[in-house]
Amino acid sequence: MVQGTVKTSQLNSFVCTRTIRAQTWLAGILILLSFPNAFAESDFSAFWKNFKSAVVAGDKTVVAEMTKFPLSMPYEVKAVKNKENFLRRYDEIFKGEANAAQCFSKEKPRKESAQEYEIYCPFKETPNDTENAPIRFIFELTKGGWKFAGLDNINE
């Protein structure tokens, strides 16, 4: 009888320890999940600094690594499906309607939400016309961090 009581006591101790471990694990996961939102703005600042530098330098490979695929494109323009397609279409994206390198050097991204930033650029023919800046570069917070997610001409 004593032997059965010891086993029951050991079982209760084991269950209690497992419950505490599970609760601690759950609390840790919840804390980690809150970090992307808590530090999203500072994470974006670091991302933006690197992304802007890569675009200004024309480093297509680095920019591609910082891009979410498929990359959304303006109305009636095919999405960029993958890295290879992105590298082929780099000039269309960053030197097409807007001179992204020049714009990124002057303009600052706007926070649209905790998950999205945007930067608006003027047409490359009128680089100083900041009142008419319809070319929108979109950045999203993904599971892998901040990524360049889309290009749009808000006039279309």
C-alpha positions as CSV (number, residue, x, y, z in Angstrom):
1,M,0.0,0.0,0.0
2,V,2.8,2.4,0.9
3,Q,4.5,1.6,-2.4
4,G,1.3,2.6,-4.3
5,T,1.2,5.9,-2.4
6,V,4.8,6.7,-3.4
7,K,4.0,6.0,-7.0
8,T,0.9,8.3,-6.9
9,S,3.0,11.0,-5.2
10,Q,5.7,10.7,-7.8
11,L,3.1,10.8,-10.5
12,N,1.5,14.0,-9.1
13,S,5.0,15.6,-8.8
14,F,5.7,14.6,-12.4
15,V,2.4,16.1,-13.7
16,C,3.0,19.3,-11.7
17,T,6.5,19.7,-13.1
18,R,5.2,19.1,-16.7
19,T,2.4,21.6,-16.2
20,I,4.8,24.3,-15.0
21,R,7.2,23.6,-17.9
22,A,4.3,23.9,-20.4
23,Q,3.2,27.2,-18.8
24,T,6.7,28.6,-18.9
25,W,7.1,27.5,-22.5
26,L,3.8,29.2,-23.5
27,A,4.7,32.4,-21.7
28,G,8.1,32.4,-23.5
29,I,6.4,32.0,-26.9
30,L,3.9,34.8,-26.2
31,I,6.8,37.1,-25.2
32,L,8.7,36.3,-28.4
33,L,5.6,36.8,-30.5
34,S,5.1,40.3,-29.1
35,F,8.7,41.3,-30.1
36,P,8.1,41.9,-33.8
37,N,5.3,44.4,-33.0
38,A,7.1,46.0,-30.1
39,F,10.3,46.7,-32.1
40,A,8.8,46.9,-35.6
41,E,9.7,50.5,-36.1
42,S,13.3,50.2,-35.0
43,D,13.6,47.0,-37.1
44,F,12.3,48.9,-40.1
45,S,14.8,51.6,-39.6
46,A,17.7,49.1,-39.8
47,F,16.0,47.4,-42.8
48,W,15.5,50.7,-44.5
49,K,19.1,51.8,-44.0
50,N,20.3,48.6,-45.6
51,F,17.7,48.5,-48.4
52,K,18.3,52.2,-49.3
53,S,22.0,51.7,-49.4
54,A,21.7,48.6,-51.7
55,V,19.4,50.4,-54.1
56,V,21.6,53.6,-54.2
57,A,24.7,51.3,-54.8
58,G,22.8,49.3,-57.5
59,D,23.4,46.0,-55.6
60,K,20.7,43.9,-57.2
61,T,21.5,40.8,-55.3
62,V,21.2,42.3,-51.9
63,V,18.0,44.1,-52.9
64,A,16.6,40.8,-54.2
65,E,17.4,39.1,-50.8
66,M,15.3,41.9,-49.1
67,T,12.3,41.3,-51.4
68,K,9.2,39.3,-50.9
69,F,8.1,37.2,-53.9
70,P,5.9,37.4,-55.7
71,L,6.5,41.1,-55.9
72,S,3.3,43.1,-56.5
73,M,3.4,45.4,-59.5
74,P,1.3,48.2,-60.8
75,Y,-2.1,47.6,-62.6
76,E,-1.7,45.5,-65.7
77,V,2.0,44.8,-65.1
78,K,2.9,41.2,-64.4
79,A,4.0,40.4,-60.8
80,V,7.7,39.5,-60.3
81,K,7.6,35.8,-59.5
82,N,11.1,35.0,-58.2
83,K,14.6,36.3,-57.7
84,E,15.7,35.5,-61.2
85,N,12.8,37.4,-62.7
86,F,13.5,40.3,-60.3
87,L,17.2,40.5,-61.3
88,R,16.1,40.7,-65.0
89,R,13.5,43.4,-64.3
90,Y,15.5,45.4,-61.7
91,D,15.9,48.5,-64.0
92,E,12.1,48.4,-64.7
93,I,11.4,48.4,-61.0
94,F,13.9,50.9,-59.7
95,K,14.7,53.0,-62.8
96,G,11.4,52.8,-64.7
97,E,8.8,55.5,-63.9
98,A,10.8,56.8,-60.9
99,N,14.5,57.1,-60.1
100,A,14.3,55.1,-56.8
101,A,18.0,55.7,-55.9
102,Q,17.5,59.4,-56.1
103,C,14.2,59.4,-54.4
104,F,15.3,57.1,-51.5
105,S,18.2,59.5,-50.9
106,K,15.8,62.4,-50.3
107,E,12.4,61.0,-49.1
108,K,11.6,59.1,-45.9
109,P,9.2,56.1,-45.7
110,R,5.8,56.7,-44.1
111,K,4.4,54.2,-41.5
112,E,1.0,53.0,-42.7
113,S,0.5,50.4,-40.0
114,A,2.6,48.2,-37.7
115,Q,3.0,45.8,-40.6
116,E,3.5,48.3,-43.5
117,Y,5.6,51.3,-44.6
118,E,5.5,53.1,-47.9
119,I,7.6,55.6,-49.7
120,Y,6.3,57.8,-52.5
121,C,8.5,59.0,-55.3
122,P,8.0,61.5,-58.2
123,F,8.4,60.6,-61.8
124,K,12.0,60.5,-62.9
125,E,11.3,63.3,-65.4
126,T,10.3,65.6,-62.5
127,P,12.4,64.5,-59.6
128,N,11.8,67.7,-57.5
129,D,8.0,67.6,-57.8
130,T,7.3,66.1,-54.3
131,E,3.7,67.3,-54.5
132,N,3.1,64.8,-57.4
133,A,4.8,61.6,-56.2
134,P,2.6,58.8,-57.4
135,I,5.1,55.9,-57.5
136,R,4.7,53.9,-54.3
137,F,7.2,51.4,-53.0
138,I,5.6,49.2,-50.3
139,F,7.4,47.4,-47.5
140,E,5.8,44.7,-45.3
141,L,6.7,43.0,-42.1
142,T,6.8,39.2,-42.9
143,K,7.7,36.2,-40.8
144,G,11.2,36.7,-42.0
145,G,11.4,40.4,-41.2
146,W,10.8,43.5,-43.3
147,K,10.7,43.0,-47.1
148,F,10.1,45.1,-50.2
149,A,6.6,43.8,-51.1
150,G,5.3,45.9,-54.0
151,L,5.5,48.7,-56.5
152,D,2.5,50.8,-57.5
153,N,1.6,53.9,-59.5
154,I,-1.4,55.3,-57.5
155,N,-2.5,57.2,-60.6
156,E,-3.4,54.0,-62.4
